[in-house]
Amino acid sequence: MSLTRRSWISGALGVLAFVLYAADLLGLKPPPRILPSVALAIAAVVIGVTPRRADRAHPADAPQSAGPTQATPATSASARAMTITGFVLLVLLLIPIVPIGLVAPGLGVMVIHGIWLVGFIAAWRLRRSNPAAVLAIPFVAAALIAATLWLGTTVLGWRP
C-alpha cells in the first residue's frame, strides 16, 4: 500500500474515532461507549506510522553521490523534537497513573502500570528508527489505559 493511501486511511480512521468520541461525550450513541473510538484511534496510529518495505527507498534507487549521505538538519531536528515530545508525554502520563490504586484493585494496577511500561520500552526501542511512533505511543498507551479503566469499572465493578 502506498504511503499516500496509508495516510488517507489513517486520517479517515482518526476522524471517525474523533466523531465517535464526540458522539459519546454528547450522549448520541449507546454503549459500548469509548471502545470503538479507542480501537479506531489505535488502528489509525498503527496504519499511519508503520513503515512498509515497499515504501522505503532502496539504496539502488538513490542517486550516487561523492560523499556519505546525511540527514538534513531540519529532518534530524524534527525527529529529535518528536522523540523528546513523546517521552515528555509518557512522563506526564505517569501523573494520573501513579495513584490508580484509588480506583483499581491490585491486578488492575499491575495491568495499567504494565501498559505504561510496555509503552515506555517500545518508545525507547523506536527512538532512533521511528520517531513518529515514539510520539504516537503515549496516545496509544493512554487509550489502552482508558479502555482498561472503562472495562474495570463497567464490567468488573471497580469502585473508588
Chimera marker file (.cmm) of the C-alpha trace (Angstrom):
<marker_set name="trace">
<marker id="1" x="0.000" y="0.000" z="0.000" r="1" g="1" b="0" radius="0.5"/>
<marker id="2" x="1.431" y="3.375" z="-0.929" r="1" g="1" b="0" radius="0.5"/>
<marker id="3" x="2.391" y="5.961" z="1.636" r="1" g="1" b="0" radius="0.5"/>
<marker id="4" x="-0.263" y="8.394" z="0.376" r="1" g="1" b="0" radius="0.5"/>
<marker id="5" x="-3.019" y="5.798" z="0.573" r="1" g="1" b="0" radius="0.5"/>
<marker id="6" x="-1.960" y="4.814" z="4.111" r="1" g="1" b="0" radius="0.5"/>
<marker id="7" x="-2.012" y="8.481" z="5.099" r="1" g="1" b="0" radius="0.5"/>
<marker id="8" x="-5.542" y="8.900" z="3.784" r="1" g="1" b="0" radius="0.5"/>
<marker id="9" x="-6.753" y="5.726" z="5.500" r="1" g="1" b="0" radius="0.5"/>
<marker id="10" x="-5.069" y="6.729" z="8.746" r="1" g="1" b="0" radius="0.5"/>
<marker id="11" x="-6.606" y="10.187" z="8.589" r="1" g="1" b="0" radius="0.5"/>
<marker id="12" x="-10.077" y="8.809" z="7.853" r="1" g="1" b="0" radius="0.5"/>
<marker id="13" x="-9.858" y="6.374" z="10.770" r="1" g="1" b="0" radius="0.5"/>
<marker id="14" x="-8.665" y="9.175" z="13.044" r="1" g="1" b="0" radius="0.5"/>
<marker id="15" x="-11.566" y="11.419" z="12.055" r="1" g="1" b="0" radius="0.5"/>
<marker id="16" x="-14.034" y="8.562" z="12.567" r="1" g="1" b="0" radius="0.5"/>
<marker id="17" x="-12.540" y="7.858" z="16.000" r="1" g="1" b="0" radius="0.5"/>
<marker id="18" x="-12.910" y="11.540" z="16.915" r="1" g="1" b="0" radius="0.5"/>
<marker id="19" x="-16.538" y="11.602" z="15.719" r="1" g="1" b="0" radius="0.5"/>
<marker id="20" x="-17.374" y="8.508" z="17.782" r="1" g="1" b="0" radius="0.5"/>
<marker id="21" x="-15.658" y="10.001" z="20.821" r="1" g="1" b="0" radius="0.5"/>
<marker id="22" x="-17.530" y="13.300" z="20.398" r="1" g="1" b="0" radius="0.5"/>
<marker id="23" x="-20.823" y="11.407" z="19.989" r="1" g="1" b="0" radius="0.5"/>
<marker id="24" x="-20.033" y="9.595" z="23.219" r="1" g="1" b="0" radius="0.5"/>
<marker id="25" x="-19.366" y="12.853" z="25.038" r="1" g="1" b="0" radius="0.5"/>
<marker id="26" x="-22.632" y="14.310" z="23.761" r="1" g="1" b="0" radius="0.5"/>
<marker id="27" x="-24.562" y="11.137" z="24.595" r="1" g="1" b="0" radius="0.5"/>
<marker id="28" x="-25.590" y="10.469" z="20.992" r="1" g="1" b="0" radius="0.5"/>
<marker id="29" x="-24.753" y="6.774" z="20.830" r="1" g="1" b="0" radius="0.5"/>
<marker id="30" x="-25.477" y="3.759" z="23.026" r="1" g="1" b="0" radius="0.5"/>
<marker id="31" x="-22.815" y="1.681" z="24.869" r="1" g="1" b="0" radius="0.5"/>
<marker id="32" x="-20.188" y="0.347" z="24.488" r="1" g="1" b="0" radius="0.5"/>
<marker id="33" x="-19.092" y="3.898" z="24.770" r="1" g="1" b="0" radius="0.5"/>
<marker id="34" x="-15.419" y="4.590" z="24.252" r="1" g="1" b="0" radius="0.5"/>
<marker id="35" x="-14.183" y="1.209" z="22.989" r="1" g="1" b="0" radius="0.5"/>
<marker id="36" x="-14.952" y="1.677" z="19.263" r="1" g="1" b="0" radius="0.5"/>
<marker id="37" x="-13.283" y="5.078" z="19.184" r="1" g="1" b="0" radius="0.5"/>
<marker id="38" x="-10.233" y="3.705" z="21.016" r="1" g="1" b="0" radius="0.5"/>
<marker id="39" x="-9.951" y="0.788" z="18.591" r="1" g="1" b="0" radius="0.5"/>
<marker id="40" x="-10.230" y="3.096" z="15.576" r="1" g="1" b="0" radius="0.5"/>
<marker id="41" x="-7.668" y="5.517" z="17.017" r="1" g="1" b="0" radius="0.5"/>
<marker id="42" x="-5.209" y="2.673" z="17.595" r="1" g="1" b="0" radius="0.5"/>
<marker id="43" x="-5.779" y="1.408" z="14.047" r="1" g="1" b="0" radius="0.5"/>
<marker id="44" x="-5.220" y="4.923" z="12.680" r="1" g="1" b="0" radius="0.5"/>
<marker id="45" x="-1.930" y="5.247" z="14.539" r="1" g="1" b="0" radius="0.5"/>
<marker id="46" x="-0.712" y="1.805" z="13.510" r="1" g="1" b="0" radius="0.5"/>
<marker id="47" x="-1.581" y="2.324" z="9.847" r="1" g="1" b="0" radius="0.5"/>
<marker id="48" x="-0.183" y="5.861" z="9.825" r="1" g="1" b="0" radius="0.5"/>
<marker id="49" x="3.220" y="5.214" z="11.416" r="1" g="1" b="0" radius="0.5"/>
<marker id="50" x="4.092" y="1.662" z="10.398" r="1" g="1" b="0" radius="0.5"/>
<marker id="51" x="6.587" y="1.764" z="7.540" r="1" g="1" b="0" radius="0.5"/>
<marker id="52" x="6.173" y="-0.825" z="4.823" r="1" g="1" b="0" radius="0.5"/>
<marker id="53" x="9.059" y="-2.314" z="2.890" r="1" g="1" b="0" radius="0.5"/>
<marker id="54" x="7.595" y="-1.101" z="-0.404" r="1" g="1" b="0" radius="0.5"/>
<marker id="55" x="7.519" y="2.497" z="0.866" r="1" g="1" b="0" radius="0.5"/>
<marker id="56" x="11.159" y="2.561" z="1.848" r="1" g="1" b="0" radius="0.5"/>
<marker id="57" x="13.659" y="3.760" z="-0.696" r="1" g="1" b="0" radius="0.5"/>
<marker id="58" x="16.046" y="1.139" z="-1.950" r="1" g="1" b="0" radius="0.5"/>
<marker id="59" x="19.749" y="2.008" z="-1.918" r="1" g="1" b="0" radius="0.5"/>
<marker id="60" x="19.958" y="1.150" z="-5.622" r="1" g="1" b="0" radius="0.5"/>
<marker id="61" x="17.283" y="3.769" z="-6.391" r="1" g="1" b="0" radius="0.5"/>
<marker id="62" x="19.149" y="6.574" z="-4.625" r="1" g="1" b="0" radius="0.5"/>
<marker id="63" x="21.304" y="8.858" z="-6.743" r="1" g="1" b="0" radius="0.5"/>
<marker id="64" x="25.005" y="8.228" z="-6.405" r="1" g="1" b="0" radius="0.5"/>
<marker id="65" x="26.917" y="10.979" z="-4.636" r="1" g="1" b="0" radius="0.5"/>
<marker id="66" x="30.554" y="11.512" z="-3.907" r="1" g="1" b="0" radius="0.5"/>
<marker id="67" x="30.230" y="11.787" z="-0.113" r="1" g="1" b="0" radius="0.5"/>
<marker id="68" x="28.358" y="9.961" z="2.575" r="1" g="1" b="0" radius="0.5"/>
<marker id="69" x="24.660" y="10.678" z="2.851" r="1" g="1" b="0" radius="0.5"/>
<marker id="70" x="23.480" y="12.598" z="5.878" r="1" g="1" b="0" radius="0.5"/>
<marker id="71" x="20.065" y="13.626" z="7.105" r="1" g="1" b="0" radius="0.5"/>
<marker id="72" x="19.188" y="17.252" z="6.638" r="1" g="1" b="0" radius="0.5"/>
<marker id="73" x="19.315" y="19.331" z="9.829" r="1" g="1" b="0" radius="0.5"/>
<marker id="74" x="15.572" y="20.037" z="9.649" r="1" g="1" b="0" radius="0.5"/>
<marker id="75" x="14.789" y="16.322" z="9.459" r="1" g="1" b="0" radius="0.5"/>
<marker id="76" x="17.019" y="15.391" z="12.366" r="1" g="1" b="0" radius="0.5"/>
<marker id="77" x="15.723" y="18.336" z="14.433" r="1" g="1" b="0" radius="0.5"/>
<marker id="78" x="12.110" y="17.367" z="13.822" r="1" g="1" b="0" radius="0.5"/>
<marker id="79" x="12.878" y="13.728" z="14.630" r="1" g="1" b="0" radius="0.5"/>
<marker id="80" x="14.569" y="14.802" z="17.858" r="1" g="1" b="0" radius="0.5"/>
<marker id="81" x="11.600" y="17.029" z="18.722" r="1" g="1" b="0" radius="0.5"/>
<marker id="82" x="9.140" y="14.176" z="18.119" r="1" g="1" b="0" radius="0.5"/>
<marker id="83" x="11.176" y="11.813" z="20.278" r="1" g="1" b="0" radius="0.5"/>
<marker id="84" x="11.536" y="14.290" z="23.139" r="1" g="1" b="0" radius="0.5"/>
<marker id="85" x="7.847" y="15.209" z="22.976" r="1" g="1" b="0" radius="0.5"/>
<marker id="86" x="6.869" y="11.531" z="23.046" r="1" g="1" b="0" radius="0.5"/>
<marker id="87" x="8.948" y="10.874" z="26.157" r="1" g="1" b="0" radius="0.5"/>
<marker id="88" x="7.661" y="14.029" z="27.879" r="1" g="1" b="0" radius="0.5"/>
<marker id="89" x="4.090" y="12.903" z="27.193" r="1" g="1" b="0" radius="0.5"/>
<marker id="90" x="4.890" y="9.452" z="28.588" r="1" g="1" b="0" radius="0.5"/>
<marker id="91" x="6.242" y="11.029" z="31.776" r="1" g="1" b="0" radius="0.5"/>
<marker id="92" x="3.167" y="13.263" z="32.032" r="1" g="1" b="0" radius="0.5"/>
<marker id="93" x="1.007" y="10.173" z="31.645" r="1" g="1" b="0" radius="0.5"/>
<marker id="94" x="2.507" y="8.931" z="34.905" r="1" g="1" b="0" radius="0.5"/>
<marker id="95" x="0.693" y="11.683" z="36.847" r="1" g="1" b="0" radius="0.5"/>
<marker id="96" x="-2.758" y="10.031" z="36.647" r="1" g="1" b="0" radius="0.5"/>
<marker id="97" x="-1.291" y="6.509" z="36.623" r="1" g="1" b="0" radius="0.5"/>
<marker id="98" x="0.609" y="6.616" z="39.918" r="1" g="1" b="0" radius="0.5"/>
<marker id="99" x="-2.495" y="6.954" z="42.157" r="1" g="1" b="0" radius="0.5"/>
<marker id="100" x="-4.531" y="4.484" z="40.070" r="1" g="1" b="0" radius="0.5"/>
<marker id="101" x="-4.786" y="2.224" z="43.116" r="1" g="1" b="0" radius="0.5"/>
<marker id="102" x="-7.557" y="4.503" z="44.373" r="1" g="1" b="0" radius="0.5"/>
<marker id="103" x="-9.801" y="3.160" z="41.609" r="1" g="1" b="0" radius="0.5"/>
<marker id="104" x="-8.393" y="-0.215" z="40.581" r="1" g="1" b="0" radius="0.5"/>
<marker id="105" x="-7.543" y="-3.288" z="42.666" r="1" g="1" b="0" radius="0.5"/>
<marker id="106" x="-4.049" y="-4.786" z="42.731" r="1" g="1" b="0" radius="0.5"/>
<marker id="107" x="-4.371" y="-6.728" z="39.480" r="1" g="1" b="0" radius="0.5"/>
<marker id="108" x="-5.768" y="-3.671" z="37.696" r="1" g="1" b="0" radius="0.5"/>
<marker id="109" x="-2.880" y="-1.542" z="38.961" r="1" g="1" b="0" radius="0.5"/>
<marker id="110" x="-0.404" y="-4.097" z="37.663" r="1" g="1" b="0" radius="0.5"/>
<marker id="111" x="-2.105" y="-4.202" z="34.252" r="1" g="1" b="0" radius="0.5"/>
<marker id="112" x="-2.224" y="-0.405" z="33.936" r="1" g="1" b="0" radius="0.5"/>
<marker id="113" x="1.357" y="0.060" z="35.056" r="1" g="1" b="0" radius="0.5"/>
<marker id="114" x="2.344" y="-2.764" z="32.696" r="1" g="1" b="0" radius="0.5"/>
<marker id="115" x="0.699" y="-0.967" z="29.778" r="1" g="1" b="0" radius="0.5"/>
<marker id="116" x="2.699" y="2.153" z="30.585" r="1" g="1" b="0" radius="0.5"/>
<marker id="117" x="5.928" y="0.171" z="30.970" r="1" g="1" b="0" radius="0.5"/>
<marker id="118" x="5.424" y="-1.637" z="27.647" r="1" g="1" b="0" radius="0.5"/>
<marker id="119" x="4.790" y="1.742" z="26.010" r="1" g="1" b="0" radius="0.5"/>
<marker id="120" x="7.977" y="3.158" z="27.516" r="1" g="1" b="0" radius="0.5"/>
<marker id="121" x="10.045" y="0.171" z="26.386" r="1" g="1" b="0" radius="0.5"/>
<marker id="122" x="8.572" y="0.365" z="22.881" r="1" g="1" b="0" radius="0.5"/>
<marker id="123" x="9.299" y="4.103" z="22.719" r="1" g="1" b="0" radius="0.5"/>
<marker id="124" x="12.856" y="3.523" z="23.908" r="1" g="1" b="0" radius="0.5"/>
<marker id="125" x="13.460" y="0.867" z="21.262" r="1" g="1" b="0" radius="0.5"/>
<marker id="126" x="11.935" y="3.005" z="18.480" r="1" g="1" b="0" radius="0.5"/>
<marker id="127" x="13.524" y="6.315" z="19.485" r="1" g="1" b="0" radius="0.5"/>
<marker id="128" x="16.072" y="6.285" z="16.655" r="1" g="1" b="0" radius="0.5"/>
<marker id="129" x="14.359" y="4.249" z="13.971" r="1" g="1" b="0" radius="0.5"/>
<marker id="130" x="10.814" y="5.685" z="14.090" r="1" g="1" b="0" radius="0.5"/>
<marker id="131" x="10.365" y="8.994" z="15.975" r="1" g="1" b="0" radius="0.5"/>
<marker id="132" x="6.770" y="9.348" z="14.776" r="1" g="1" b="0" radius="0.5"/>
<marker id="133" x="5.886" y="6.118" z="16.553" r="1" g="1" b="0" radius="0.5"/>
<marker id="134" x="7.505" y="7.437" z="19.741" r="1" g="1" b="0" radius="0.5"/>
<marker id="135" x="5.211" y="10.445" z="19.507" r="1" g="1" b="0" radius="0.5"/>
<marker id="136" x="2.159" y="8.200" z="18.990" r="1" g="1" b="0" radius="0.5"/>
<marker id="137" x="2.930" y="5.728" z="21.800" r="1" g="1" b="0" radius="0.5"/>
<marker id="138" x="1.701" y="7.934" z="24.703" r="1" g="1" b="0" radius="0.5"/>
<marker id="139" x="-1.662" y="8.362" z="22.988" r="1" g="1" b="0" radius="0.5"/>
<marker id="140" x="-1.998" y="4.629" z="22.362" r="1" g="1" b="0" radius="0.5"/>
<marker id="141" x="-0.976" y="3.880" z="25.961" r="1" g="1" b="0" radius="0.5"/>
<marker id="142" x="-3.497" y="6.419" z="27.285" r="1" g="1" b="0" radius="0.5"/>
<marker id="143" x="-6.234" y="4.899" z="25.122" r="1" g="1" b="0" radius="0.5"/>
<marker id="144" x="-5.422" y="1.387" z="26.345" r="1" g="1" b="0" radius="0.5"/>
<marker id="145" x="-5.371" y="2.581" z="29.958" r="1" g="1" b="0" radius="0.5"/>
<marker id="146" x="-8.710" y="4.334" z="29.494" r="1" g="1" b="0" radius="0.5"/>
<marker id="147" x="-10.162" y="1.171" z="27.943" r="1" g="1" b="0" radius="0.5"/>
<marker id="148" x="-8.837" y="-0.886" z="30.869" r="1" g="1" b="0" radius="0.5"/>
<marker id="149" x="-10.381" y="1.508" z="33.374" r="1" g="1" b="0" radius="0.5"/>
<marker id="150" x="-13.668" y="1.519" z="31.477" r="1" g="1" b="0" radius="0.5"/>
<marker id="151" x="-13.727" y="-2.267" z="31.371" r="1" g="1" b="0" radius="0.5"/>
<marker id="152" x="-12.864" y="-2.495" z="35.057" r="1" g="1" b="0" radius="0.5"/>
<marker id="153" x="-15.478" y="-0.006" z="36.220" r="1" g="1" b="0" radius="0.5"/>
<marker id="154" x="-18.346" y="-1.173" z="33.999" r="1" g="1" b="0" radius="0.5"/>
<marker id="155" x="-17.793" y="-4.921" z="33.741" r="1" g="1" b="0" radius="0.5"/>
<marker id="156" x="-15.658" y="-5.842" z="36.746" r="1" g="1" b="0" radius="0.5"/>
<marker id="157" x="-17.257" y="-3.399" z="39.174" r="1" g="1" b="0" radius="0.5"/>
<marker id="158" x="-14.215" y="-1.408" z="40.279" r="1" g="1" b="0" radius="0.5"/>
<marker id="159" x="-15.247" y="1.475" z="42.517" r="1" g="1" b="0" radius="0.5"/>
<marker id="160" x="-13.204" y="4.243" z="44.139" r="1" g="1" b="0" radius="0.5"/>
<link id1="1" id2="2" r="1" g="1" b="0" radius="0.2"/>
<link id1="2" id2="3" r="1" g="1" b="0" radius="0.2"/>
<link id1="3" id2="4" r="1" g="1" b="0" radius="0.2"/>
<link id1="4" id2="5" r="1" g="1" b="0" radius="0.2"/>
<link id1="5" id2="6" r="1" g="1" b="0" radius="0.2"/>
<link id1="6" id2="7" r="1" g="1" b="0" radius="0.2"/>
<link id1="7" id2="8" r="1" g="1" b="0" radius="0.2"/>
<link id1="8" id2="9" r="1" g="1" b="0" radius="0.2"/>
<link id1="9" id2="10" r="1" g="1" b="0" radius="0.2"/>
<link id1="10" id2="11" r="1" g="1" b="0" radius="0.2"/>
<link id1="11" id2="12" r="1" g="1" b="0" radius="0.2"/>
<link id1="12" id2="13" r="1" g="1" b="0" radius="0.2"/>
<link id1="13" id2="14" r="1" g="1" b="0" radius="0.2"/>
<link id1="14" id2="15" r="1" g="1" b="0" radius="0.2"/>
<link id1="15" id2="16" r="1" g="1" b="0" radius="0.2"/>
<link id1="16" id2="17" r="1" g="1" b="0" radius="0.2"/>
<link id1="17" id2="18" r="1" g="1" b="0" radius="0.2"/>
<link id1="18" id2="19" r="1" g="1" b="0" radius="0.2"/>
<link id1="19" id2="20" r="1" g="1" b="0" radius="0.2"/>
<link id1="20" id2="21" r="1" g="1" b="0" radius="0.2"/>
<link id1="21" id2="22" r="1" g="1" b="0" radius="0.2"/>
<link id1="22" id2="23" r="1" g="1" b="0" radius="0.2"/>
<link id1="23" id2="24" r="1" g="1" b="0" radius="0.2"/>
<link id1="24" id2="25" r="1" g="1" b="0" radius="0.2"/>
<link id1="25" id2="26" r="1" g="1" b="0" radius="0.2"/>
<link id1="26" id2="27" r="1" g="1" b="0" radius="0.2"/>
<link id1="27" id2="28" r="1" g="1" b="0" radius="0.2"/>
<link id1="28" id2="29" r="1" g="1" b="0" radius="0.2"/>
<link id1="29" id2="30" r="1" g="1" b="0" radius="0.2"/>
<link id1="30" id2="31" r="1" g="1" b="0" radius="0.2"/>
<link id1="31" id2="32" r="1" g="1" b="0" radius="0.2"/>
<link id1="32" id2="33" r="1" g="1" b="0" radius="0.2"/>
<link id1="33" id2="34" r="1" g="1" b="0" radius="0.2"/>
<link id1="34" id2="35" r="1" g="1" b="0" radius="0.2"/>
<link id1="35" id2="36" r="1" g="1" b="0" radius="0.2"/>
<link id1="36" id2="37" r="1" g="1" b="0" radius="0.2"/>
<link id1="37" id2="38" r="1" g="1" b="0" radius="0.2"/>
<link id1="38" id2="39" r="1" g="1" b="0" radius="0.2"/>
<link id1="39" id2="40" r="1" g="1" b="0" radius="0.2"/>
<link id1="40" id2="41" r="1" g="1" b="0" radius="0.2"/>
<link id1="41" id2="42" r="1" g="1" b="0" radius="0.2"/>
<link id1="42" id2="43" r="1" g="1" b="0" radius="0.2"/>
<link id1="43" id2="44" r="1" g="1" b="0" radius="0.2"/>
<link id1="44" id2="45" r="1" g="1" b="0" radius="0.2"/>
<link id1="45" id2="46" r="1" g="1" b="0" radius="0.2"/>
<link id1="46" id2="47" r="1" g="1" b="0" radius="0.2"/>
<link id1="47" id2="48" r="1" g="1" b="0" radius="0.2"/>
<link id1="48" id2="49" r="1" g="1" b="0" radius="0.2"/>
<link id1="49" id2="50" r="1" g="1" b="0" radius="0.2"/>
<link id1="50" id2="51" r="1" g="1" b="0" radius="0.2"/>
<link id1="51" id2="52" r="1" g="1" b="0" radius="0.2"/>
<link id1="52" id2="53" r="1" g="1" b="0" radius="0.2"/>
<link id1="53" id2="54" r="1" g="1" b="0" radius="0.2"/>
<link id1="54" id2="55" r="1" g="1" b="0" radius="0.2"/>
<link id1="55" id2="56" r="1" g="1" b="0" radius="0.2"/>
<link id1="56" id2="57" r="1" g="1" b="0" radius="0.2"/>
<link id1="57" id2="58" r="1" g="1" b="0" radius="0.2"/>
<link id1="58" id2="59" r="1" g="1" b="0" radius="0.2"/>
<link id1="59" id2="60" r="1" g="1" b="0" radius="0.2"/>
<link id1="60" id2="61" r="1" g="1" b="0" radius="0.2"/>
<link id1="61" id2="62" r="1" g="1" b="0" radius="0.2"/>
<link id1="62" id2="63" r="1" g="1" b="0" radius="0.2"/>
<link id1="63" id2="64" r="1" g="1" b="0" radius="0.2"/>
<link id1="64" id2="65" r="1" g="1" b="0" radius="0.2"/>
<link id1="65" id2="66" r="1" g="1" b="0" radius="0.2"/>
<link id1="66" id2="67" r="1" g="1" b="0" radius="0.2"/>
<link id1="67" id2="68" r="1" g="1" b="0" radius="0.2"/>
<link id1="68" id2="69" r="1" g="1" b="0" radius="0.2"/>
<link id1="69" id2="70" r="1" g="1" b="0" radius="0.2"/>
<link id1="70" id2="71" r="1" g="1" b="0" radius="0.2"/>
<link id1="71" id2="72" r="1" g="1" b="0" radius="0.2"/>
<link id1="72" id2="73" r="1" g="1" b="0" radius="0.2"/>
<link id1="73" id2="74" r="1" g="1" b="0" radius="0.2"/>
<link id1="74" id2="75" r="1" g="1" b="0" radius="0.2"/>
<link id1="75" id2="76" r="1" g="1" b="0" radius="0.2"/>
<link id1="76" id2="77" r="1" g="1" b="0" radius="0.2"/>
<link id1="77" id2="78" r="1" g="1" b="0" radius="0.2"/>
<link id1="78" id2="79" r="1" g="1" b="0" radius="0.2"/>
<link id1="79" id2="80" r="1" g="1" b="0" radius="0.2"/>
<link id1="80" id2="81" r="1" g="1" b="0" radius="0.2"/>
<link id1="81" id2="82" r="1" g="1" b="0" radius="0.2"/>
<link id1="82" id2="83" r="1" g="1" b="0" radius="0.2"/>
<link id1="83" id2="84" r="1" g="1" b="0" radius="0.2"/>
<link id1="84" id2="85" r="1" g="1" b="0" radius="0.2"/>
<link id1="85" id2="86" r="1" g="1" b="0" radius="0.2"/>
<link id1="86" id2="87" r="1" g="1" b="0" radius="0.2"/>
<link id1="87" id2="88" r="1" g="1" b="0" radius="0.2"/>
<link id1="88" id2="89" r="1" g="1" b="0" radius="0.2"/>
<link id1="89" id2="90" r="1" g="1" b="0" radius="0.2"/>
<link id1="90" id2="91" r="1" g="1" b="0" radius="0.2"/>
<link id1="91" id2="92" r="1" g="1" b="0" radius="0.2"/>
<link id1="92" id2="93" r="1" g="1" b="0" radius="0.2"/>
<link id1="93" id2="94" r="1" g="1" b="0" radius="0.2"/>
<link id1="94" id2="95" r="1" g="1" b="0" radius="0.2"/>
<link id1="95" id2="96" r="1" g="1" b="0" radius="0.2"/>
<link id1="96" id2="97" r="1" g="1" b="0" radius="0.2"/>
<link id1="97" id2="98" r="1" g="1" b="0" radius="0.2"/>
<link id1="98" id2="99" r="1" g="1" b="0" radius="0.2"/>
<link id1="99" id2="100" r="1" g="1" b="0" radius="0.2"/>
<link id1="100" id2="101" r="1" g="1" b="0" radius="0.2"/>
<link id1="101" id2="102" r="1" g="1" b="0" radius="0.2"/>
<link id1="102" id2="103" r="1" g="1" b="0" radius="0.2"/>
<link id1="103" id2="104" r="1" g="1" b="0" radius="0.2"/>
<link id1="104" id2="105" r="1" g="1" b="0" radius="0.2"/>
<link id1="105" id2="106" r="1" g="1" b="0" radius="0.2"/>
<link id1="106" id2="107" r="1" g="1" b="0" radius="0.2"/>
<link id1="107" id2="108" r="1" g="1" b="0" radius="0.2"/>
<link id1="108" id2="109" r="1" g="1" b="0" radius="0.2"/>
<link id1="109" id2="110" r="1" g="1" b="0" radius="0.2"/>
<link id1="110" id2="111" r="1" g="1" b="0" radius="0.2"/>
<link id1="111" id2="112" r="1" g="1" b="0" radius="0.2"/>
<link id1="112" id2="113" r="1" g="1" b="0" radius="0.2"/>
<link id1="113" id2="114" r="1" g="1" b="0" radius="0.2"/>
<link id1="114" id2="115" r="1" g="1" b="0" radius="0.2"/>
<link id1="115" id2="116" r="1" g="1" b="0" radius="0.2"/>
<link id1="116" id2="117" r="1" g="1" b="0" radius="0.2"/>
<link id1="117" id2="118" r="1" g="1" b="0" radius="0.2"/>
<link id1="118" id2="119" r="1" g="1" b="0" radius="0.2"/>
<link id1="119" id2="120" r="1" g="1" b="0" radius="0.2"/>
<link id1="120" id2="121" r="1" g="1" b="0" radius="0.2"/>
<link id1="121" id2="122" r="1" g="1" b="0" radius="0.2"/>
<link id1="122" id2="123" r="1" g="1" b="0" radius="0.2"/>
<link id1="123" id2="124" r="1" g="1" b="0" radius="0.2"/>
<link id1="124" id2="125" r="1" g="1" b="0" radius="0.2"/>
<link id1="125" id2="126" r="1" g="1" b="0" radius="0.2"/>
<link id1="126" id2="127" r="1" g="1" b="0" radius="0.2"/>
<link id1="127" id2="128" r="1" g="1" b="0" radius="0.2"/>
<link id1="128" id2="129" r="1" g="1" b="0" radius="0.2"/>
<link id1="129" id2="130" r="1" g="1" b="0" radius="0.2"/>
<link id1="130" id2="131" r="1" g="1" b="0" radius="0.2"/>
<link id1="131" id2="132" r="1" g="1" b="0" radius="0.2"/>
<link id1="132" id2="133" r="1" g="1" b="0" radius="0.2"/>
<link id1="133" id2="134" r="1" g="1" b="0" radius="0.2"/>
<link id1="134" id2="135" r="1" g="1" b="0" radius="0.2"/>
<link id1="135" id2="136" r="1" g="1" b="0" radius="0.2"/>
<link id1="136" id2="137" r="1" g="1" b="0" radius="0.2"/>
<link id1="137" id2="138" r="1" g="1" b="0" radius="0.2"/>
<link id1="138" id2="139" r="1" g="1" b="0" radius="0.2"/>
<link id1="139" id2="140" r="1" g="1" b="0" radius="0.2"/>
<link id1="140" id2="141" r="1" g="1" b="0" radius="0.2"/>
<link id1="141" id2="142" r="1" g="1" b="0" radius="0.2"/>
<link id1="142" id2="143" r="1" g="1" b="0" radius="0.2"/>
<link id1="143" id2="144" r="1" g="1" b="0" radius="0.2"/>
<link id1="144" id2="145" r="1" g="1" b="0" radius="0.2"/>
<link id1="145" id2="146" r="1" g="1" b="0" radius="0.2"/>
<link id1="146" id2="147" r="1" g="1" b="0" radius="0.2"/>
<link id1="147" id2="148" r="1" g="1" b="0" radius="0.2"/>
<link id1="148" id2="149" r="1" g="1" b="0" radius="0.2"/>
<link id1="149" id2="150" r="1" g="1" b="0" radius="0.2"/>
<link id1="150" id2="151" r="1" g="1" b="0" radius="0.2"/>
<link id1="151" id2="152" r="1" g="1" b="0" radius="0.2"/>
<link id1="152" id2="153" r="1" g="1" b="0" radius="0.2"/>
<link id1="153" id2="154" r="1" g="1" b="0" radius="0.2"/>
<link id1="154" id2="155" r="1" g="1" b="0" radius="0.2"/>
<link id1="155" id2="156" r="1" g="1" b="0" radius="0.2"/>
<link id1="156" id2="157" r="1" g="1" b="0" radius="0.2"/>
<link id1="157" id2="158" r="1" g="1" b="0" radius="0.2"/>
<link id1="158" id2="159" r="1" g="1" b="0" radius="0.2"/>
<link id1="159" id2="160" r="1" g="1" b="0" radius="0.2"/>
</marker_set>
